[in-house]
Amino acid sequence: MIFETLTGQLSVVITLALGVLLIVLYPLIHKENRYFAWISFVMGIVVILLLLWFTFGNEVIRDLILHHGLQ
């Protein structure tokens, strides 16, 4: 049971980190190629929005977060 919770929390952190990394890399990539920079920026936003949608879209997870917080 504890490993399932740990795996879920770790996957959320990794997904969030990937989305933020794609957004943060935007200025560095923009110097080289504007199109790849915009693709990176948009994909970072899409990854974060999908993570939030999957997390808060699930009724059980949303109820647990609202009642117990992010412990």
Order of alpha helices (4+ residues) and beta strands (2+ residues): alpha-alpha-alpha-alpha
